[in-house]
Amino acid sequence: MKMRRASVAVPWFDKPCAYYDAILPLRVLLLKMHNPKVYRLVSLLMDHKENLEEAAKKHRQRIVDFIRKSLRLAQDFSYGQSPKRQMTYLFQIK
């Protein structure tokens, strides 16, 4: 994140913070760049996105926006529908 000059300040530590929801998807996305072999194994997992309710879809979209905009990773990850990609269903590596 330093290369992108992204700064994220956690507003509180005594209750859940929405920023933490981005940790798993971000780690999976970074695997695609830094450890493709492990990423391929993770990508075999089912994402069950066809069963998501509207609220869950909106929540995932907020995570996508946070990673792309707040963390300034839009140039690395673009939107795309990639079937069978656990937690990365809205991302593709550019």
N, C-alpha and C positions, 0 to 999 in steps of 0.2 A: 504494500500500500504506500510505502514511502516513495517509490518511483512515481506514483500517480499524484503525490502530494494530497492524499486523502486523509482527512482527520475525522475520527468519529469519537465523540465523547459520550460515554454511557451516563445518562442523566441520574441514575440511582443504582444502588447496589443492594438495597434491602427488599426488593421485589422483582419479579420477572421483567425483563426488558426485551422488546421486540427485536433488537439487534442480534440477540443470541440465536434467533431462529435462522439466521443466515449462515451460521458456522458450518453446519453439515453440507448444505448445497455448495458453499464456497470451497470447502475442502475437496468435495467430489470434482468440482470444476478444475481445481488446481491439479488434481491427479491426472486429468486429461492432458495437461500440459507437461507435467513433470514425471509422471509414472504411467505411461499409456497401457502397460501390461495390466496393472492393477485396475485401472479405469475400465478396461474391457471386461474384467471379471465383475466389477460393480454394475456395469451396464447390462449384465444379464438378469439382474433382479427386476421383478415386475414392479411397476409404479402404480398400478390400479387407478390411473388418472380418469378412466371412464366412469368411475364410481364417485368422483368428487362432487360434493355439494357446492353451490354457488359461493358460499362463505369461504370454503377451503380454496377455491380457485382465486378469489380476491386476495386471500392471505398469501398464497404463493406469488401472485403478481406483485404484492408489496415487497416480498423478499427479492424478487427479480429486480425491481426498480431500485431497491437499496443497494444491491450488489453492483448494478450497472451505473447508477447515478452517484450515490453517496460515496461508494468506494472507488468510483471513477474507473470501472473496468469495462465500460461499454465498448471500447476499442478492441478488447480481447474476447468478449463474449457477445454474440448477437442473438436476437430472437430467432426461434425456429422450433418446429414441432418434430422432435426426435423420439419416435416410439421406443419403448423399453429402456428409457434412460432414467434411472432412479434419481429423483430430486433435481434433474437437470432438464426437464421436459421443455423448458422455454429457452434453453441456451444452446448455442453451438459455438465452437471455437472458430474465430475468424481466420 
